[in-house]
Amino acid sequence: MININEDLLAELESEEVVLFMLLAFDFDTPYYCTDHDTSLFYDGVKYLHHPFTIEGINFSADMSVDTMNITMDNSDRTFLARLLSEDARNKTVTASVGCLNTNHQIIDVLEIFPGILGGWDASEKTVEVTVVNEFVLWQKDTLRVAQSSCPWDFKGTEGFCGYTGSETWCDQSYDRCLELSNTDNFGGFRFMPSLEEADIWWGRVKG
């Protein structure tokens, strides 16, 4: 929900306001910019004049990935240099819209899209940036599948097993790992079988 204060509503009704956009890139060294003709100070931060356009913001009613596409001017290579200086993927990006009154004073600023930097593509004149919401992280494939037995290779070269004794076999069970005094390196979830048939309650049960 977006709350608009009374002063902003009054200025909007008078049609004597100037709208502007703010972008905040939470890089290792944050980058703040505005599409206004001059740099602006807001909330103790200086937003540098940097031409950009937001081509579209796509929202959905379900729990899918929302996106925002930004076209940044690349004339002075300032923003591109910042992207190339670090791994900018998954860094937070926030877009806001605000308005100035006739005295060049900021009346209010409304956050319209918080997300993370999903990708970018640079050309001689522009840098195309795609910002997505946090739901994109839910689409990542897991590196491991939960299982009751240990997934590590016995005495494997990758070092996860960690057993260095004289025994020559292991069936990847917790009991065998206990016999080998190696439970600190057990990689399975030994309580899974007991949970499969258990009734699990979330929250409180009314008495």
N, C-alpha and C positions, 0 to 999 in steps of 0.2 A: 504494500500500500504506500502511495506517495502522498505526503502531507504538504500542502501549499499554504504558506502563511498569508495573513490578511493584507499585508503590505504588497506582496507580490501580486495577489489578485487585483488589488486596486490599480497597480501599475499596468497590468495586462489589460484591464478594462479601459484604461485611458489611452492605450495603444501608443504610449510614449516610452517604450522600452527597447533595448537592444539585446537580442539573445546571443549567447556565445556557448561554446562547448569547451569542456576541460577533459584532458586525458592524463591519467596518472599511471605510469609504468613502474612497478615496484622491482626495478633491477637492483643489482648490488649497489650501484649508485643511481638512485631513483631519477626518472626523467618525467618532468611535468611540462605540459604544453597546452596552448589554447589556440583556437582558430580565430580569435579576435584580432583586430588590426594591430594592437599593441599588447605587450606582456601585461599580465594581471597578477595581483597579489590576492590570495584567498587562503584563509585559515593559516596564516603564517608562512605560506609557501608561494614562491614566485613561479607562475606558469608562463613559460617562454612563448612568444609568438612563433607559431610553426603551422603553416597551412596544412589542413587535412580535411577530409570529408568522411562521413560515415555513410557507406553505401546502403546499409540495411541492417536491421536488428530483427532476428527471427525468434519469436517466443512460441512456446507450445504449452498446452494445458496439462499434458501428461508429464511424466518424469523422463523426458528425453533431453537431448543436448540442445541448448539455445546457443545461437551464434551472433556475432557482430563482426562486420567487415569494415576495416578502416583503410583508407588510402592516404598515406603520408607523403608529403612533398619531399623529394630527395635532392633538391637543388644544391644544398650545402653539405650533404652527406653526414650531417651531425647525428641524426637518428640512426642511420645505417651503421655508422661507426660504433655506436653504443650497442647495437645488436651483435656486431661481430666481435666485440670485446669480451663477451661472456656467453654462457649457455643460457639464453633467454627463455627457453621453453618452460612452460608451466609457471612462469612468473605472473604475479597478479597484475591485472589491468582493470582500471575503473574509469568509466565514462560518465560524465555529469553534464547537465545543462544548467545554465544560469542566465540572469538578465541584469543589465545595467539600467539605471534611471538616467534622466537627462543631465544629472550632475556627475555622471561617470562613476557612480557608486554601485557596488554589487548589492542587489536587494536580497537575492536568495540563490542557492545552488541546490539542485536536486540530482541525486545519483540515479542514473537510469540503467546502467548495466555493469555489474561486477563480474569478473571472470578471470580466466587464465589464458596466457598467450599460447595458442594452439599451433601456430605456424606463420611463416612470412615468406614473401617472395619479392626480390628487389630488381628494379630495372634502372635505367639511367635517370629517369625522371621521378619515379615513385617507388614507394615500398608498400606492398599490399600485406596487411596484417589481419589475421583471423583470430578472434577472441571467442572462447567457448566457456560455458559455465562448468561447474565442478562435476556435473554428471558424466562428463567425458571420461573421468577417471574410473568410473564404474565399468567401463567397457574393456579395461585392461585384462589380458589373460593372466591367470595366476601362475606363478612359477612352480608351485607345488600343489599336489592334490592331497587333502587330508586322508590319512590312512592309519590303521592301528599298528601295522608293522613298520619297522625302520626302513627308510628308503635308501640308506647309504650302503655302498658296496663294502663288504667285509674286508678290512685292511686295504681299502681302495686307495689309489694314488691321489685322489682329490683331497684326502685328508679329513673328510667329515666323520668317518667312523672313529678314528683315533686309537683303535686297539693295536697294541704293539707286542702283545704276549705271544706265547708259543702255540696256542690253540689254532686249529686249521679250519674250523667250520663255525657257521652261525646261521640260524634260521630266521634272523631279523626280528625275533620276538623279544618282548621286554624281559621275560623270564631268563632267556639265554643271555641277554645283555647284563642282567643282574648276576648270573653265574660268572660272567667274565669281568665283573666289577667295572663295567664301562657305561653305567646308566647315565652319566653326565653327558654322554654323546648320543644317547638314544634319540633318533629323529622322528619316531612315530608318535601317535596320539593314543596311548594305551587305554584310555578310558572310553574310547569311541564305542566298542561293543556293548558296554553297559548302558550307554546313552541311547542306543538305537531303539530300544524297546521301552525307554522310560517316558513317563508323562512329565513334560516340562511346562511349568507355569511361569508366565511373565507377569510381574507385578503382584499385587496382593489378591488373595482369594477371599471373597466375602464369606464370613462365617454365618 
